[in-house]
Each structure stands twice: as C-alpha cells, then as structure tokens.
Amino acid sequence: MNLEEMGEFGFIRRISRGCIVRAEGVIKGIGDDAAVFTLEEKEAALVTTDLLVEGIHFLRDSICGFDLGYKAIAANLSDIAAMGGNAREAFISLAIPPTVSLEYLDGIYDGMKGLAGEFSVNILGGDTTASKRDLVINIAVVGSAPRDEVLFRGGAREGDIIFVSGFLGESRAGLHIILDRDHDRSEAFESLLLAHMRPRPHLREGCFLAHHGGVTSAMDVSDGITSDLCHMTKASGLGALLDSSYIPITDALRKYCGLCGLDPVEFALQGGEDYVLLFTVDPQRADQLSVDFEKAFGAQIFPIGVMKSREGIEVREEDGMRRALPPPGWNHFRQD
Amino acid sequence: MNLEEMGEFGFIRRISRGCIVRAEGVIKGIGDDAAVFTLEEKEAALVTTDLLVEGIHFLRDSICGFDLGYKAIAANLSDIAAMGGNAREAFISLAIPPTVSLEYLDGIYDGMKGLAGEFSVNILGGDTTASKRDLVINIAVVGSAPRDEVLFRGGAREGDIIFVSGFLGESRAGLHIILDRDHDRSEAFESLLLAHMRPRPHLREGCFLAHHGGVTSAMDVSDGITSDLCHMTKASGLGALLDSSYIPITDALRKYCGLCGLDPVEFALQGGEDYVLLFTVDPQRADQLSVDFEKAFGAQIFPIGVMKSREGIEVREEDGMRRALPPPGWNHFRQD
C-alpha cells in the first residue's frame, strides 16, 4: 500500500502507534485540534522548534529514514538539555512529496520514537501534508524546568570557567567519512560515524548541571564551538580565552586527523553537531561540580577556557602564543 | 539589502521587533536554545501546529505576504479556540528560497504580528533557514485552558444540538472569486473576499463556550462542515441530522450562488476555512447559551442539527426529504 491509497488519516493512525510513552500528565495526544497536557506547578515551560528541508539540511539518498528521524529529534532534545530542562512532549510535522516511500517515512518515525522513548518524551501531535518536491520536517518540543533553575546563554561572568560535557569534532569527522564514501575508513572509524549518526542529547546532564548550582550559562554545541561560543560570549557581553591543549579530542579523532593531515584542535573547534553542552561555571564551584558530575555519570566534563571581559575569542596554543578565532561564518542564506 | 547580505541573525533581529505583546509570564523569547514561559497553576497546556508548503497550501503569486501570514496564524489560533483555550505563545519557522524578497517576508511577519497582537499572543521563537525551491511555513501555538473546561471533539451525546458560531461558505466563495480573477465580482462581493483573506479566529467565543457549561464537544470548521462534522461524529461514536433551512448563509453568499447557479446550502456545507466553531450543546442548556452568547458578543450562534445515535450524516431538505451527506473526500496525498 502507498501513501496515496492510505490517505492522510490512515497515515496518521499508522504513525500514532507508540507515540505516548508516558501517560501521566497527558490529557489528549494526536487526534484533536490541539494536544492537551499539564505542567507541574512552579515549572517554566520550554519550547524549541527546528525546520529541516531536503537539499538544505539533508540529502535523502545519503541518510536512511531512521537516522534522519533520530537526528532531527536529537537536535531538539539537545536544545531542551541546553536550558537545563526535562523534555516532555514532541510535535512532528511532515510535508511529504510523492517520491518518498512509506518505508522511509516509517523509518523517520521509528528513529524519532526510539530516541524520544528513551527519554520519556511523548509524541503528542503535529501535522502531515503533501509537498510537491522536497521532504520537510518540523519538530517542536515542549519541556519544563523549575523556574529558578533554567540555564540561559547570557549569564556568564568574567572569570567563569568554560566547560564542555563531552568530546568535540567526532560528528564532523563522521560526516566527512560519509561524504567521502570511503568504505575502509567507515570500518576503521565506526565510533566517528556513530557520533555523527546517533548523537546523544545530554538531557540528564543538563538537568544535573541546572540543579547543581554554580553553572552560570549553557547552550548546546550544534554549529561548532567557534560559532556557539561566539553567541554565548555576545549574550553575556564578554569574550573568551580557550586553551588548545584542553580541547577534548578522542584518540580516534586524533588518528583520523593524522591520516588526513588535519589539525585536530582546529577541526574540533570548527566541528558542528556535537550536541554536547557548552557551559560556564563559577570558578569557586568548578572543582566540586567536576567531581559530582563524574560521580553521577561516570564521565568527565572538560574545562576548555575562561570567560574574559575583552570581546572576541582567543586560543592559547601549546607554545603560549595566542591567536584570535575568526568570527563564525555560517549563514543559511548564503549561496555558495 | 537582501536576505543573503543580511544573514540569518540579521534577519532574526529584524523579525524580533514587536514579537512580545504581553510580557507577563514570559521569561525568554527569541534568542536562546528554547523559549521559556510560565503557565498558571491548574491550567492545561494546549499545543497545535500547522505546516504550510508552497504549491500545496498557497501559491506565492496569488497571495501577498501579509495575507499569507495572517491566514497561517489565524488557522492555528482557531485550533486553540476550538479547544476552549486562550492562545498564548506562537513559534514561527520559515524555510526561505532565494526567490522570496525581504518585503514579502516582512509582509508575512506583519500579518502574523497583527493578528497575534490583537489576541495578546506573543511570538517567542521559531527557526529560520534556507530552502532550495519552496517557501515553507511552520507555526506552533501554545495555549492554555482550565483543566476541567477543555473542549474535545469527542464529547457529544445523542440528542445534543449542533451549533456553529458564524456563517458558513463565505470563505470558499471568496476563494472562487480570487481564482476567477473577476474584477467586477471582487468589487461587488468584498465581504466574501474578506471572509477568505481575513478570517477571525473565534478565540474569545471558544473560551466563553468552554466556561459557560452545557457545551459537550467542539472543533473549528477548517475543511468544511461535511468533513469536520464527520470527524466529530466519529470521535463521539454518533451520527448527525442537519436541517438545510437552518444552515446560516449570508445574503451576499446567497446572491453570489444565485449568479453562479450554485446551491448555497450545498456550497456552505462543503466550504472550508470558515474558522467558525462547530460545537454540540446539551438540549436543556441550548436556549440559555444562545441568549448568553448574544448578550456577550452581540452576535448569534446558529443551531444546524442534532446528534443521532445512527452513524453517518443526513440532511433534511425543506421538503422534508432526507439525503445522506457523502463522506468527505479530502486527502492531502491524492494527486489530481
């Protein structure tokens, strides 16, 4: 059966299965004019939304439905994580051209439901419609956080230590390997591929950081440290000094960069879609936070630099020399 | 200046102006990983979302930016109205092809901000990105309603009176006139054009109905009574009998149908995008509700039929004969 025979409502029935993974607080999911749910008292509501268009954000013949769905919702969950929130309900809209198979669509929803289910996130609604040419996905996620624990981009102070909650650059390397279609490297660097295809949103980590105290600002690393830290320093009216020897790089990425003749630090700073958290911490609280984090997650957080009063971002190289990081160049509307 | 020169962040700064029209409860709007706001205690949160794609939902050369933005947000506000809710925060995502001018985009946001502002709805976030070919708009609206006052599609009981909160079919006639590009008729039937281009979401009316008591189910008329009532009867496990002489039709629509040789009742029942509310009322409470509604709004609600235990929808004609309404045929995925 294809989508045309099944019709909009048949398709909605098909995708509705497995959408509610946590019934508590849900009054109405898919099937009415709007979804209805409750938020606990004294909680702030968080909403994030991403619009993904074929040919801009993904190439249908380069990514399977499952990975596309997984990554699309991972990016939104990561935004909630960056605010220190719990992700709660997701709303999925698809505009579907006639050339997309039902299997591909099922894959998208399976990828979304898999990751959403792991974090007790319900899919409560959305919209499904046709598209003449491009597959379009919009995801909106609603989360919540205690009002006084929400983490913003703009709260950092001079002297705060800059941390990341995981390794950098692996996702970008994974993308390179995929685009190169290099089978040998795909086998040798599976961990890099996985970092690109199955990023883990740091939701539990974000809640922990927000609740711990001492964290002054946070965001997720989606465009790359160079770009994201630039937003953070601007939002806080500050600058930053990074230490190149502190940038967390896995052995696999170091080896891959060696093979390709790339500078791993540079590569890690420019790499996007890491979906780790970038956050600043009161220097008086940083040591205790590191210890407590490691106890809670069995994993490290990495100090990579310090917030400075002078605008701009500098990197201190191993020889002690400082160089300015160029401002980020990403512009969705530039046609190269 | 064009979009490419302005860049994504320049464009976001441009559209951010005038987005917050009600600061109370807003902790963070555009500019962080997620928007943050509070809902009052004992309120249920409502979320609705619509994805609009060029070539499917609109033709860029047939609608100006202002009207496109206005209608897009009107449809979402109408969904919140249909649940008996207050609309609170909107999230606007645009995927923009290089052929769309800044003026057109400004028009879209002006249309959205105009209507949102009238109903104290903030625009708190969204996403802006590029598109290769088609302009894509996604809107998500968050609303709230007292938990015990939310109106669903599925609460109607046998014998409940079916009402609509306004006239039917005018929007469809307006669309006909626009597609015909008939200048004389455009002048003669301005009210029909307005009904199509500037539908008023019945938000205050929806809250009134939810709060009044006696209303057992509600939805908005977006696809046309034939289709929408079908959803409502199915959700309630019932059928319906409509009375053709009770279908509310304006003099202007009657005159237009006369000129075109169309049956105005049939036209009104099939017409979409009316964005009035379709709702069912306990027969014991219907008269009082009508009186109270007219007192509150200076406008009528119209009884059009009654809920029946037998499935399907019938219409009683003026001669007393009954005919079955065909089931709705709308299927986004059919290619005609």
Interface residues (C-beta under 8 A of the other chain):
Chain A: L3 E4 M6 G7 E8 F11 I27 K28 G31 D32 D33 A34 A35 V36 F37 T38 L39 E41 E43 A44 A45 L46 V47 T48 T49 D50 L51 L52 V53 E54 G55 I56 H57 S78 D79 I80 A82 M83 G85 E89 F91 S93 L94 A95 I96 P98 L124 G125 G126 D127 T128 T129 A130 S131 K132 R133 D134 V136 N138 A140 V141 V142 G143 A145 R147 V150 F152 R153 G154 M219 D220 A235 W330 N331 H332 F333 R334 Q335
Chain B: L3 E4 M6 G7 E8 F11 I27 K28 G31 D32 D33 A34 A35 V36 F37 T38 L39 E41 E43 A44 A45 L46 V47 T48 T49 D50 L51 L52 V53 E54 G55 I56 H57 S78 D79 I80 A82 M83 G85 E89 F91 S93 L94 A95 I96 P98 L124 G125 G126 D127 T128 T129 A130 S131 K132 R133 D134 V136 N138 A140 V141 V142 G143 A145 R147 V150 F152 R153 G154 M219 D220 A235 W330 N331 H332 F333 R334 Q335
